[in-house]
Amino acid sequence: MKTLLVGEYREGKLLNSTYELFGFASQFGGETAMLLVGSDAQLPAFDGTLYLADAAIYGEYNPDVHKKLILQVIDKEQPDAVVFIHSSYGWDLAPRIAANLKIGQVSEVVAITGIGFETCCCNGKMRRTVKPATGRTVLTIQAGAFPAVQPGGIPNVLKTVGDTASALNFTGYEPADKKGIDLAKADVIVSAGRGVGKKDNIPVIAALAKALGGELGASRPVVDAEWVTHDHQVGTTGQTVSPKLYVACGVSGAIQHLAGMKKSDFIIAVNKDKDAPIGEIADVLVVADVMQFVPALTAALTR
Ligand SMILES: Cc1cc2nc3c(=O)[nH]c(=O)nc-3n(C[C@H](O)[C@H](O)[C@H](O)COP(=O)(O)OP(=O)(O)OC[C@H]3O[C@@H](n4cnc5c(N)ncnc54)[C@H](O)[C@@H]3O)c2cc1C
């Protein structure tokens, strides 16, 4: 078994998500090679072949050009799996590689099972297992689904050169207009999940956030229902946060939510279901009706 991992740089920095690729590879087993379009100023420590193409020449983001570099390395390495993070970089590149090689692709893998690869479906309510029908497969893995692993060692760096002709031109990054709150800077976040019940109950959760000197967070259904604005959303399609204290109120603990908050120092979950998945990562699980517990806690804190 051989895996080719395709890591990512942004603005000259190797993204931490690259280490999640190693986490995937350690579970997948076999030999690992990596391809990076980046710079030798920052390389991951691992004991394997590292194909390095210079981002100054090929651009940090150019699916057209990077596709050609990746195909070249696939030809050399003959891997069983080519793995990307399910990021805008990965989801642009993976289908191009799969289509070019006429091989199967499985997107947003969250686990490896004995049969195949597990992905989420039905808005995270269900999981399905997909077994590729081709010997070689292209995969994207969900951010946060696999542990970040730093294997250690010194890579055997092979400078990679290729064709720079492209129908696309990467012009650089621009920060998005910053509207609303920056949850990433908050020391305390109190998040409202669907279990809060209705929009009218949001101020109850916001009051606890205020009493704790923190910010209001939310799960995606709460945002989708327009109970709060998107800048409050925590998770893979919201913000990634790591506050000192995270209080999850009526949040079940779907993998996409956990990916955004599981690095919090201390997690308290309030859920009426003692078996809610959030309990697996929470330091404290309060089994209670959120609309009874939260106002009582806020009252005690502000007394
Ligand atoms: C591509 C993709 C991206 C996604 N991105 C995100 C993301 O960024 N962030 C995100 O959050 N989700 C995201 N999701 C959705 C995710 O899969 C879940 O559906 C979502 O996180 C569930 O939100 P929830 O926990 O609030 O709701 P639910 O899963 O419905 O859970 C509600 C919880 O509240 C509890 N509860 C109910 N009533 C009460 C009560 N009265 N008192 C106490 N507890 C109560 C229940 O026991 C349950 O555990 C994404 C999904 C997909 C497919």
Ligand as a Chemical Component Dictionary entry (heavy atoms), coordinates in Angstrom:
data_LIG
# 
_chem_comp.id                   LIG 
_chem_comp.type                 NON-POLYMER 
_chem_comp.pdbx_formal_charge   0 
_chem_comp.three_letter_code    LIG 
# 
loop_
_chem_comp_atom.comp_id 
_chem_comp_atom.atom_id 
_chem_comp_atom.alt_atom_id 
_chem_comp_atom.type_symbol 
_chem_comp_atom.charge 
_chem_comp_atom.model_Cartn_x 
_chem_comp_atom.model_Cartn_y 
_chem_comp_atom.model_Cartn_z 
_chem_comp_atom.pdbx_ordinal 
LIG C1  C1  C 0 -20.696 19.955 4.690  1  
LIG C2  C2  C 0 -21.273 20.193 6.062  2  
LIG C3  C3  C 0 -20.759 21.214 6.815  3  
LIG C4  C4  C 0 -21.262 21.464 8.089  4  
LIG N1  N1  N 0 -20.733 22.473 8.830  5  
LIG C5  C5  C 0 -21.169 22.654 10.086 6  
LIG C6  C6  C 0 -20.585 23.657 10.923 7  
LIG O1  O1  O 0 -19.711 24.416 10.521 8  
LIG N2  N2  N 0 -21.056 23.775 12.182 9  
LIG C7  C7  C 0 -22.041 22.982 12.687 10 
LIG O2  O2  O 0 -22.407 23.164 13.856 11 
LIG N3  N3  N 0 -22.608 22.053 11.921 12 
LIG C8  C8  C 0 -22.213 21.882 10.638 13 
LIG N4  N4  N 0 -22.821 20.945 9.863  14 
LIG C9  C9  C 0 -24.044 20.305 10.377 15 
LIG C10 C10 C 0 -23.751 19.171 11.323 16 
LIG O3  O3  O 0 -23.593 17.972 10.582 17 
LIG C11 C11 C 0 -24.919 18.970 12.314 18 
LIG O4  O4  O 0 -26.111 18.788 11.602 19 
LIG C12 C12 C 0 -25.081 20.148 13.267 20 
LIG O5  O5  O 0 -23.848 20.463 13.891 21 
LIG C13 C13 C 0 -26.097 19.783 14.341 22 
LIG O6  O6  O 0 -26.380 20.916 15.079 23 
LIG P1  P1  P 0 -26.962 20.806 16.534 24 
LIG O7  O7  O 0 -26.050 19.995 17.386 25 
LIG O8  O8  O 0 -27.305 22.181 16.985 26 
LIG O9  O9  O 0 -28.362 20.064 16.286 27 
LIG P2  P2  P 0 -28.815 18.565 16.559 28 
LIG O10 O10 O 0 -27.857 17.605 15.969 29 
LIG O11 O11 O 0 -30.243 18.490 16.152 30 
LIG O12 O12 O 0 -28.692 18.402 18.124 31 
LIG C14 C14 C 0 -29.509 19.045 19.058 32 
LIG C15 C15 C 0 -29.083 18.551 20.431 33 
LIG O13 O13 O 0 -29.817 19.258 21.398 34 
LIG C16 C16 C 0 -30.247 18.355 22.404 35 
LIG N5  N5  N 0 -31.465 18.927 22.965 36 
LIG C17 C17 C 0 -32.685 19.007 22.391 37 
LIG N6  N6  N 0 -33.536 19.667 23.203 38 
LIG C18 C18 C 0 -32.832 19.982 24.315 39 
LIG C19 C19 C 0 -33.142 20.659 25.528 40 
LIG N7  N7  N 0 -34.364 21.172 25.738 41 
LIG N8  N8  N 0 -32.164 20.798 26.461 42 
LIG C20 C20 C 0 -30.921 20.282 26.274 43 
LIG N9  N9  N 0 -30.558 19.639 25.142 44 
LIG C21 C21 C 0 -31.510 19.508 24.178 45 
LIG C22 C22 C 0 -30.446 17.042 21.691 46 
LIG O14 O14 O 0 -30.323 15.954 22.600 47 
LIG C23 C23 C 0 -29.339 17.059 20.666 48 
LIG O15 O15 O 0 -28.170 16.472 21.177 49 
LIG C24 C24 C 0 -22.328 20.678 8.603  50 
LIG C25 C25 C 0 -22.831 19.645 7.825  51 
LIG C26 C26 C 0 -22.312 19.397 6.577  52 
LIG C27 C27 C 0 -22.863 18.270 5.773  53 
# 
loop_
_chem_comp_bond.comp_id 
_chem_comp_bond.atom_id_1 
_chem_comp_bond.atom_id_2 
_chem_comp_bond.value_order 
_chem_comp_bond.pdbx_ordinal 
LIG C1  C2  SING 1  
LIG C2  C3  SING 2  
LIG C2  C26 DOUB 3  
LIG C3  C4  DOUB 4  
LIG C4  N1  SING 5  
LIG C4  C24 SING 6  
LIG N1  C5  DOUB 7  
LIG C5  C6  SING 8  
LIG C5  C8  SING 9  
LIG C6  O1  DOUB 10 
LIG C6  N2  SING 11 
LIG N2  C7  SING 12 
LIG C7  O2  DOUB 13 
LIG C7  N3  SING 14 
LIG N3  C8  DOUB 15 
LIG C8  N4  SING 16 
LIG N4  C9  SING 17 
LIG N4  C24 SING 18 
LIG C9  C10 SING 19 
LIG C10 O3  SING 20 
LIG C10 C11 SING 21 
LIG C11 O4  SING 22 
LIG C11 C12 SING 23 
LIG C12 O5  SING 24 
LIG C12 C13 SING 25 
LIG C13 O6  SING 26 
LIG O6  P1  SING 27 
LIG P1  O7  DOUB 28 
LIG P1  O8  SING 29 
LIG P1  O9  SING 30 
LIG O9  P2  SING 31 
LIG P2  O10 DOUB 32 
LIG P2  O11 SING 33 
LIG P2  O12 SING 34 
LIG O12 C14 SING 35 
LIG C14 C15 SING 36 
LIG C15 O13 SING 37 
LIG C15 C23 SING 38 
LIG O13 C16 SING 39 
LIG C16 N5  SING 40 
LIG C16 C22 SING 41 
LIG N5  C17 SING 42 
LIG N5  C21 SING 43 
LIG C17 N6  DOUB 44 
LIG N6  C18 SING 45 
LIG C18 C19 SING 46 
LIG C18 C21 DOUB 47 
LIG C19 N7  SING 48 
LIG C19 N8  DOUB 49 
LIG N8  C20 SING 50 
LIG C20 N9  DOUB 51 
LIG N9  C21 SING 52 
LIG C22 O14 SING 53 
LIG C22 C23 SING 54 
LIG C23 O15 SING 55 
LIG C24 C25 DOUB 56 
LIG C25 C26 SING 57 
LIG C26 C27 SING 58 
# 
